[in-house]
Amino acid sequence: MKTILKKPVITEKATAMNENGVYVFIVDKKATKAEIKTAVEKMYADQDAKVVKVRTAIIFGKPKYRYLKTAITKGHTSTYKKAFVQLEKGSAIDIFDTEEA
């Protein structure tokens, strides 16, 4: 069984979106919107999270260069998929909950 939800995105922009009921997660690259919806509802079932809409975006890796004494080393950051999950009005989830189920 693959892990669909990898981790929540906790940035200033994502935290501002939380006030509108939109939560951002980094998800598996092959996950579909329906799989993401069921995974969020299952993971936060104790908080009665009802997903209204899921939007996804694939963030492509950026090239990175490292300058050494003798050469330039090329590399890149990893490509990942981001999911924007919108909940029903009035419902919220606690993504900072540290207890394991």
GROMACS elastic network, one bead per residue, 0.5 to 0.9 nm:
[ bonds ]
;  ai    aj funct       b0    kb
    2    28     6  0.82445   500
    3     6     6  0.66185   500
    3    27     6  0.81814   500
    3    28     6  0.70432   500
    4    26     6  0.87612   500
    4    27     6  0.54786   500
    4    28     6  0.51392   500
    4    29     6  0.86228   500
    4    30     6  0.86182   500
    4    31     6  0.62917   500
    4    35     6  0.74895   500
    4    36     6  0.66558   500
    4    39     6  0.69065   500
    5     8     6  0.79211   500
    5    25     6  0.67405   500
    5    26     6  0.64395   500
    5    28     6  0.66600   500
    5    31     6  0.89292   500
    5    36     6  0.72578   500
    5    39     6  0.70843   500
    5    40     6  0.77362   500
    6    25     6  0.72480   500
    6    26     6  0.55900   500
    6    27     6  0.52185   500
    6    28     6  0.68625   500
    7    24     6  0.89420   500
    7    25     6  0.57599   500
    7    26     6  0.54471   500
    7    27     6  0.72351   500
    8    23     6  0.78359   500
    8    24     6  0.59570   500
    8    26     6  0.60358   500
    8    27     6  0.87410   500
    8    95     6  0.71726   500
    9    14     6  0.66051   500
    9    15     6  0.84944   500
    9    23     6  0.80969   500
    9    24     6  0.54692   500
    9    25     6  0.53534   500
    9    26     6  0.66168   500
    9    82     6  0.86436   500
   10    13     6  0.82249   500
   10    14     6  0.60249   500
   10    15     6  0.63603   500
   10    24     6  0.79757   500
   10    25     6  0.88147   500
   11    14     6  0.51411   500
   11    15     6  0.59822   500
   11    16     6  0.85234   500
   12    15     6  0.52051   500
   12    16     6  0.62667   500
   12    17     6  0.87850   500
   13    16     6  0.51773   500
   13    17     6  0.64348   500
   13    18     6  0.89244   500
   14    17     6  0.50222   500
   14    18     6  0.64244   500
   14    22     6  0.81132   500
   14    23     6  0.69227   500
   14    24     6  0.63015   500
   15    18     6  0.50513   500
   15    19     6  0.72169   500
   15    22     6  0.89496   500
   15    23     6  0.79892   500
   15    24     6  0.87712   500
   16    19     6  0.57775   500
   16    20     6  0.76602   500
   16    22     6  0.89199   500
   17    20     6  0.54232   500
   17    21     6  0.67568   500
   17    22     6  0.53493   500
   17    23     6  0.67303   500
   17    24     6  0.83159   500
   18    21     6  0.50256   500
   18    23     6  0.55066   500
   18    24     6  0.83122   500
   18    92     6  0.82800   500
   19    22     6  0.73212   500
   19    92     6  0.88485   500
   20    23     6  0.87940   500
   20    86     6  0.82991   500
   20    87     6  0.88386   500
   20    89     6  0.84376   500
   21    85     6  0.81518   500
   21    86     6  0.56427   500
   21    87     6  0.54154   500
   21    88     6  0.72616   500
   21    89     6  0.69980   500
   21    90     6  0.80071   500
   21    91     6  0.73732   500
   21    92     6  0.65106   500
   21    93     6  0.88022   500
   22    84     6  0.63386   500
   22    85     6  0.54072   500
   22    87     6  0.64081   500
   23    83     6  0.81300   500
   23    84     6  0.57256   500
   23    85     6  0.51325   500
   23    86     6  0.64241   500
   23    87     6  0.80739   500
   23    93     6  0.86391   500
   23    95     6  0.87941   500
   24    82     6  0.69102   500
   24    83     6  0.56478   500
   24    85     6  0.62265   500
   24    86     6  0.88926   500
   25    81     6  0.85709   500
   25    82     6  0.57798   500
   25    83     6  0.52512   500
   25    84     6  0.66715   500
   25    85     6  0.78090   500
   26    29     6  0.89139   500
   26    80     6  0.71951   500
   26    81     6  0.58876   500
   26    83     6  0.62639   500
   27    30     6  0.84631   500
   27    31     6  0.69589   500
   27    36     6  0.78284   500
   27    80     6  0.75559   500
   27    81     6  0.56265   500
   27    82     6  0.59405   500
   27    83     6  0.65935   500
   28    31     6  0.53483   500
   28    32     6  0.89035   500
   28    80     6  0.75662   500
   28    81     6  0.65155   500
   28    82     6  0.85989   500
   29    32     6  0.86121   500
   29    58     6  0.78032   500
   29    79     6  0.85374   500
   29    80     6  0.62165   500
   29    81     6  0.52894   500
   29    82     6  0.85571   500
   30    81     6  0.85495   500
   31    34     6  0.82675   500
   31    35     6  0.61659   500
   31    36     6  0.66188   500
   31    81     6  0.87313   500
   32    35     6  0.52205   500
   32    36     6  0.62537   500
   32    37     6  0.86750   500
   32    56     6  0.87879   500
   33    36     6  0.50812   500
   33    37     6  0.61507   500
   33    38     6  0.87651   500
   33    53     6  0.87453   500
   33    54     6  0.60152   500
   33    55     6  0.73432   500
   33    56     6  0.74503   500
   33    83     6  0.82946   500
   34    37     6  0.51004   500
   34    38     6  0.63461   500
   34    39     6  0.85909   500
   34    54     6  0.82339   500
   35    38     6  0.52972   500
   35    39     6  0.60587   500
   35    40     6  0.86654   500
   36    39     6  0.50664   500
   36    40     6  0.61845   500
   36    41     6  0.86034   500
   36    54     6  0.76516   500
   36    83     6  0.78633   500
   36    85     6  0.84348   500
   37    40     6  0.53925   500
   37    41     6  0.62593   500
   37    42     6  0.85758   500
   37    50     6  0.87066   500
   37    51     6  0.62343   500
   37    52     6  0.85409   500
   37    53     6  0.80499   500
   37    54     6  0.68810   500
   37    85     6  0.76831   500
   38    41     6  0.51242   500
   38    42     6  0.59311   500
   38    43     6  0.84392   500
   38    51     6  0.84373   500
   39    42     6  0.51126   500
   39    43     6  0.59527   500
   39    44     6  0.84799   500
   40    43     6  0.51487   500
   40    44     6  0.60162   500
   40    45     6  0.80398   500
   40    49     6  0.75896   500
   40    50     6  0.85429   500
   40    51     6  0.76691   500
   40    85     6  0.83587   500
   41    44     6  0.54042   500
   41    45     6  0.54716   500
   41    48     6  0.76209   500
   41    49     6  0.55966   500
   41    50     6  0.62191   500
   41    51     6  0.68337   500
   42    45     6  0.50721   500
   42    46     6  0.85338   500
   42    49     6  0.85236   500
   43    46     6  0.80134   500
   43    49     6  0.88861   500
   43   101     6  0.89889   500
   44    47     6  0.54350   500
   44    48     6  0.66558   500
   44    49     6  0.58841   500
   44    93     6  0.69666   500
   44    94     6  0.85346   500
   45    48     6  0.50499   500
   45    49     6  0.60549   500
   45    50     6  0.85655   500
   46    49     6  0.79157   500
   47    91     6  0.82930   500
   47    92     6  0.76110   500
   47    93     6  0.62799   500
   47    94     6  0.81181   500
   48    91     6  0.74101   500
   48    92     6  0.83371   500
   48    93     6  0.82487   500
   49    87     6  0.67203   500
   49    88     6  0.77544   500
   49    91     6  0.63619   500
   49    92     6  0.67515   500
   49    93     6  0.66547   500
   50    86     6  0.86587   500
   50    87     6  0.56363   500
   50    88     6  0.58690   500
   50    91     6  0.74949   500
   51    54     6  0.75729   500
   51    85     6  0.67741   500
   51    86     6  0.58859   500
   51    88     6  0.62783   500
   52    85     6  0.77554   500
   52    86     6  0.56428   500
   52    87     6  0.52889   500
   52    88     6  0.58100   500
   53    84     6  0.81894   500
   53    85     6  0.60691   500
   53    86     6  0.51427   500
   53    87     6  0.71465   500
   53    88     6  0.88942   500
   54    83     6  0.66611   500
   54    84     6  0.56608   500
   54    86     6  0.62656   500
   55    82     6  0.84058   500
   55    83     6  0.56913   500
   55    84     6  0.50079   500
   55    85     6  0.65851   500
   55    86     6  0.83975   500
   56    81     6  0.69777   500
   56    82     6  0.56265   500
   56    84     6  0.61088   500
   56    85     6  0.86426   500
   57    80     6  0.85938   500
   57    81     6  0.57391   500
   57    82     6  0.52060   500
   57    83     6  0.64766   500
   57    84     6  0.83066   500
   58    79     6  0.72961   500
   58    80     6  0.59066   500
   58    82     6  0.62177   500
   58    83     6  0.88268   500
   59    78     6  0.86616   500
   59    79     6  0.56851   500
   59    80     6  0.53795   500
   59    81     6  0.59179   500
   59    82     6  0.71923   500
   60    77     6  0.82203   500
   60    78     6  0.71548   500
   60    80     6  0.66337   500
   60    81     6  0.85197   500
   61    76     6  0.59875   500
   61    80     6  0.77333   500
   62    75     6  0.86168   500
   62    76     6  0.53687   500
   62    77     6  0.53848   500
   62    78     6  0.76763   500
   62    79     6  0.82474   500
   63    74     6  0.73729   500
   63    75     6  0.59195   500
   63    77     6  0.65777   500
   64    73     6  0.84839   500
   64    74     6  0.60882   500
   64    75     6  0.51341   500
   64    77     6  0.71086   500
   65    72     6  0.67312   500
   65    73     6  0.57642   500
   65    75     6  0.61742   500
   65    76     6  0.79536   500
   66    71     6  0.85759   500
   66    72     6  0.57281   500
   66    73     6  0.50687   500
   66    74     6  0.65083   500
   66    75     6  0.80520   500
   67    70     6  0.82493   500
   67    71     6  0.64948   500
   67    73     6  0.64379   500
   67    74     6  0.89050   500
   68    71     6  0.53314   500
   68    72     6  0.58580   500
   68    73     6  0.74049   500
   69    72     6  0.82509   500
   87    90     6  0.83018   500
   87    91     6  0.64525   500
   87    92     6  0.71477   500
   87    93     6  0.88951   500
   88    91     6  0.57096   500
   88    92     6  0.82487   500
   89    92     6  0.83887   500
   93    96     6  0.89059   500
   94    97     6  0.57087   500
   95    98     6  0.83271   500
   97   100     6  0.85055   500
